[in-house]
Amino acid sequence: MSKITKIEQQKRNKHRFSIYIDGVFAFGIHEDVMVKFRLEKGNEIDKHFIENVVKEEEQNKANNYALNLLSYRARSEKEIKNKMFQKGYEDSIIDQSIEFLYRYKYLDDKEFALSFAKDKINLKSAGEKLIRQELFYKGISSDIINDVINVLMDEDKQYTAALELAKKKLNSTYKHDDKQAKQRKLCSFLQRKGYSYSIVSRVLKEVL
């Protein structure tokens, strides 16, 4: 058995502590981990106990890293997983962090998808196809994508948005082009925005 001979608060982070075992620095841990394992000077601990403490500390770091990612902007589960994988965390650690985020409602793919789609519609005038594509890329399930599209978009709304985009383009960028060029450029532009062929066709008939 080994013994904890010293516990010292770290100078750079008052929430972290240095643990000394048998007079030698062993590892640093967050105060939450220290409290969970009831670490105190004089405690006798074995190798298995130390391994559990170190593992919990790694999980704590991973959870905080995930929370930090979410502090910058909302993210999907897939985005969090990818970032953590790139950071070098093991799959088991990542899975537990994802479970932690869901348990405390920091992560919600449905809410993320709704917010993301609203921004795309309001700020970028994106069409259904583009929104579906980008949500799929972010790892959102087909069921959630369909729900979001049904809530936020219908054909009339998409037509109105596409029509406004087309009018703006005709009054600015494509103003001096001939009819054929306008048709070709508008068609390409609206399709890149994610509007379906049927919507694009309706718009072109209206404005040209």
N, C-alpha and C positions, 0 to 999 in steps of 0.2 A: 504493500500500500504506500502511496505517496501522500504528501501533506501540502495543503495550501499555506504557504508561509507569508505571503504578502498580497494585498489587493490595493492597487494604486489608481486613483482617478487620473485619466490622461489629460494633459495640459491643453491640447488642441481641441478636444471634444469632451465636454464635461459629462456626456452621456455614455462614454466608453471607459472601460477599466482594463488595466493590465493585471494579469494573473501570474503570480510566481509560485512555482511548485518546487519544493525542496530547495528553496533559495535561488532558483533560476527562473528567468522569465519564460513563460510557457506560451501564452497567447493573449490577444486582446479580445474583449467581448463587449457587446452593448449591455446597458444596464437592465434591459428587459430580460435578456438571457440569464444574467447573473441572478436576478430575482426569481426567475422560473426555476432555476436549479438550486436556489438557496445557498449560493456560494459565500462562504465566510472564511476568514483567516482561522486556520486550525483544523479545517475539515480534512478528513482522510478520504482520499478518492483513489479509485483503481483505473486501469487503462480503459476499460469499457465505458466508465462514467465520463472520462475525459473525451473520448471519441464522440459520445452523445452531445456533450457541450459544444464541441467544435462543429459538429454537424448542424446543431440548432443555430449557432452563430452564422454559419454560411447561409442557412435558410432565411435568417433575419436580414442579412445583407441583401439577399435576392429580393425579398419582399419590399424592402426600402428602395431598391433600384427600380422595381416595377412601379411603385408609387411615385417616384421621382419622374418617371417617363410620363405618367398621367398628369403630373402637375403642369406640364408644358401645354398639353392638349389632349383631348379625348382620343383614345385609340381602340382598335379592335383586338380581340383575343389573339388573332394571328400576328398582328403587329407587335404586341408585347412579347409573344413567344419568339419571334424572329430576332428582336433586339436582344433578348436575354441569351439566346443561342449564340449570337455574334459576340456577346460579352464573355462567353465561355462557360456558362452555367450548364450543368448536367440536366438531362431530360426530367429526372425525378424531382430535382429542385424546381425546375420551371413549372412542372405540373402542380406542385404544392403552392407555388406563388400564385398561379392562376386560380386555384381553388380558394386561396386566401382573398384574392381580389373580388371574386364572386360572392364569397361568404359575407363580406362587409360592404357589398354593393358598390365597390369602386369600379367594377367592370360590368358592362351590360351591352352586348352586341346590338340588341334591338334599339336601345336609346342612341347608341353611337350611329347606327345606320340612318335613323330618322334625322338626327342632327346633321350628319354629313350630307344627306340627300337635300335637305332644306337649304343648306349653304350653296350647294351646287346649282340648285334651281334659282335661288334668289340672287346670288352673286355672279354666277356664270351662265345663267339661262340654259343649263344643260338639259338634254333630252333623256328619254327613258333608257335608250340603248347605252348611252355613255354612263349613266348612273348605275345601271345593272353591271356593266363591265367593271367599273371602278370598285363597287362594293364586293363583287366576286373576287377581284384581285386582293382585297383586304381581308379575305377569308370569311365573309359573311355568308351564312347558309342561304340556299335557294328559298326556303320558306320565309325567312326574315326579309329577304330582298323583295319577294312577291308582296308581303304584307306592307312594306314601306311604299312600294309603287302604288298599291291600291289606295293607301291612305293619302298620299301626296299628289298623285298624278292621275288625270283622266285625259281622254283625247282632246276635249275642248280646251283644257288648260294648256296642254302641250301645243296645240295649234295656235292659240293666242300668243304664247311666248315666242314660238318660231316666227310668227307673222311680224311681231315687233322687231325681232332681230333682223329679219329680211328688210324691213322698211328702213332701219337705221343704216344697213349696209348700202342700200340703194341710194340713200341721201348723202352718203359720204364716200366710202372706198370705191364703190362700183358706179358712182354717179355718171362718169363720162364714158362708160363701156357701152357697146351696142347690145341689143336685146339678147343675142345668142351668147355673148360673153357673160352677161349678167345672169342668164339662166344657168350656164355651166358653173360659174363661180358660186352662185347662191346654193345650188344643189350640193356642191362639194362642201361648202362651209356648214350648212345645216346638218349634213350627214356626219361631219366631224364632231359637231355639237351633240350628236347622239339621237337625232330625230329620225323616226322611221320613214321609209319610202312613201307611205301613204300621207303622212303629215307634210313632208317636203313637197309632194305633188300638189296638195291642196294649197299650200302657201304660194308656190310658183304660179298657179292658175290665178290666184288672187292679185298678186303684185305685178305680173308681167302681161 
